[in-house]
Amino acid sequence: MSSGVVGVAVGLVLCFFGIGSLHLAVLGSGFALGWLIAGVFNANTTTTVLVGLGCAIAAWILVSLVFRFGALFVGAVAGAVIGARIFSLFVTGTNKTLLAIVWVVVFAGLSGLLAMRYRSRFLVWATALGGAGLALAGLGRISPDHLEFLRHPDTALEGVLSFGAWFLLALLGRTTQVRLFSKALRSGR
């Protein structure tokens, strides 16, 4: 349950404030990616948090070393989170690790390229979608009896409900970021 609370907290910060700081976006997206990867392997709470922290630090170091391409890496890490979320929504049944890896890598690459091209206009969406996905997955961990469908929907209806909740929370997060950081978004940071 405690890793679910951490996931919800980090997800909401990323969803609503991600574009406000490159450092925050990198750390939040890195943590989200690690947290979701640990969830694929059903890791315990301590391992999940440690993997999340490790990925956050690794993402921050990578972006710091290659700051010129910072938007590419922020987009790639956030895209990996989005890819993992979409994979968890649409793939049911047995664990398909290879498919998950390919799906996440494709979304990471595509998002990185879009972030380089469109900068903050894309990153506001990427951080909102990535943060919303992490927050909903965290809710699924907090209350697996009632909200597990937010992490792993088993039926088409659960998939539609999970996708709808994800999209609505991301839209709210994007709208909030646009209002809070409109000056930074206009300058194209």
C-alpha positions in Angstrom: 0.0 0.0 0.0 2.8 2.5 0.9 4.3 2.2 -2.6 0.9 3.0 -3.9 0.8 6.2 -1.9 4.3 7.1 -3.2 3.1 6.4 -6.7 0.0 8.6 -6.3 2.0 11.4 -4.8 4.8 11.4 -7.4 2.2 11.0 -10.2 0.1 13.9 -9.1 3.2 16.2 -8.8 4.3 15.2 -12.3 0.8 15.5 -13.7 0.1 19.0 -12.3 3.5 20.6 -12.0 5.8 18.6 -14.4 6.4 21.3 -17.0 7.3 23.9 -14.3 10.8 22.5 -13.8 13.0 20.4 -16.0 14.6 18.8 -12.9 11.2 18.0 -11.5 10.0 16.5 -14.8 13.1 14.4 -15.1 13.1 13.1 -11.6 9.4 12.5 -11.6 9.4 10.7 -14.9 12.4 8.7 -14.0 10.8 7.6 -10.7 7.5 6.8 -12.5 9.3 4.7 -15.0 11.2 2.7 -12.3 8.0 2.4 -10.2 6.1 1.0 -13.2 8.9 -1.4 -14.2 9.1 -2.7 -10.7 5.3 -3.2 -10.7 5.6 -5.4 -13.8 7.8 -7.8 -11.8 5.5 -7.6 -8.8 8.3 -6.2 -6.6 7.7 -5.5 -2.9 7.3 -1.9 -1.6 10.9 -1.4 -0.7 12.2 -2.7 -4.0 9.6 -0.6 -5.9 10.7 2.6 -4.1 14.4 1.8 -4.5 14.0 1.0 -8.3 12.0 4.2 -8.7 14.6 6.3 -6.9 17.4 4.6 -8.9 15.7 5.4 -12.2 15.0 9.0 -11.1 18.7 9.5 -10.3 19.8 7.8 -13.5 17.4 9.9 -15.6 18.6 13.1 -13.9 22.3 12.2 -14.5 21.6 11.3 -18.1 19.8 14.5 -18.8 22.5 16.5 -16.9 25.2 14.9 -19.0 23.4 15.5 -22.2 21.6 18.7 -21.3 21.6 20.0 -24.9 19.3 17.2 -25.7 17.4 17.5 -22.5 14.0 17.8 -24.1 14.7 14.5 -26.0 15.4 12.6 -22.8 12.6 14.2 -20.8 10.3 13.2 -23.6 11.8 9.8 -23.9 11.4 9.0 -20.2 7.9 10.4 -20.0 7.1 8.5 -23.2 8.3 5.3 -21.7 5.9 5.9 -18.8 3.1 6.5 -21.3 4.0 3.3 -23.2 4.0 1.3 -20.0 0.6 2.7 -19.1 -0.9 1.9 -22.5 0.7 -1.6 -22.4 -0.9 -2.2 -19.0 -4.3 -1.1 -20.3 -4.5 -3.2 -23.4 -2.5 -6.3 -22.7 -4.2 -8.9 -20.5 -3.5 -12.4 -19.6 0.0 -13.8 -19.2 3.0 -11.6 -18.8 4.4 -10.6 -22.2 7.8 -9.1 -21.3 9.2 -8.7 -24.8 6.1 -7.0 -26.0 6.2 -4.6 -23.0 9.8 -3.8 -23.6 9.3 -3.1 -27.3 6.1 -1.0 -26.6 7.9 1.1 -24.0 11.0 1.7 -26.2 8.9 2.7 -29.2 6.9 5.2 -27.1 10.1 6.5 -25.5 11.7 7.1 -28.8 8.6 8.7 -30.4 8.1 10.9 -27.4 11.7 12.0 -27.3 11.5 13.1 -30.9 8.2 14.9 -30.4 9.7 16.7 -27.3 12.7 17.8 -29.4 10.5 19.2 -32.1 7.7 20.7 -30.1 9.4 21.3 -26.7 7.1 22.5 -23.9 3.9 22.1 -26.0 4.5 18.4 -26.1 6.2 18.1 -22.7 3.1 19.5 -20.9 1.1 16.6 -22.4 3.8 14.0 -21.7 4.2 15.0 -18.1 0.4 15.2 -17.6 -0.2 11.7 -19.2 2.8 10.1 -17.4 1.9 11.6 -14.0 -1.8 10.7 -14.4 -0.9 7.1 -15.4 1.4 6.7 -12.4 -1.2 8.2 -10.0 -3.9 5.8 -11.2 -1.6 2.8 -11.0 -0.8 3.9 -7.4 -4.5 4.0 -6.6 -4.8 0.5 -8.0 -2.0 -0.6 -5.5 -3.6 1.2 -2.6 -7.0 -0.5 -3.0 -6.5 -3.6 -5.1 -9.9 -5.0 -4.3 -11.8 -2.0 -5.7 -9.4 -0.1 -8.0 -7.1 -2.8 -9.4 -8.7 -2.2 -12.8 -6.9 1.2 -12.9 -3.6 -0.8 -13.0 -4.6 -3.9 -14.9 -8.1 -3.9 -16.5 -9.4 -7.4 -17.0 -12.4 -6.6 -19.2 -13.2 -4.3 -22.0 -15.4 -2.2 -19.7 -12.6 -1.9 -17.1 -10.2 -0.9 -19.9 -12.5 1.8 -21.1 -13.1 3.1 -17.5 -9.3 3.0 -16.8 -8.5 4.8 -20.0 -11.2 7.4 -19.4 -10.0 8.1 -15.9 -6.4 8.4 -17.2 -7.4 10.8 -20.0 -9.5 13.0 -17.7 -6.9 13.3 -15.0 -4.2 14.0 -17.6 -6.5 16.7 -19.2 -7.0 18.3 -15.8 -3.2 18.1 -15.2 -2.4 19.6 -18.6 -5.0 22.4 -18.0 -3.5 23.2 -14.6 0.0 23.3 -16.0 -1.0 25.6 -18.8 -2.6 28.0 -16.3 0.2 27.8 -13.8 3.1 28.0 -16.3 1.6 30.0 -19.2 4.5 32.4 -19.3 7.1 29.6 -19.6 5.0 27.7 -22.2 4.8 30.9 -24.3 8.5 31.3 -24.2 9.0 27.7 -25.4 11.2 26.6 -22.6 
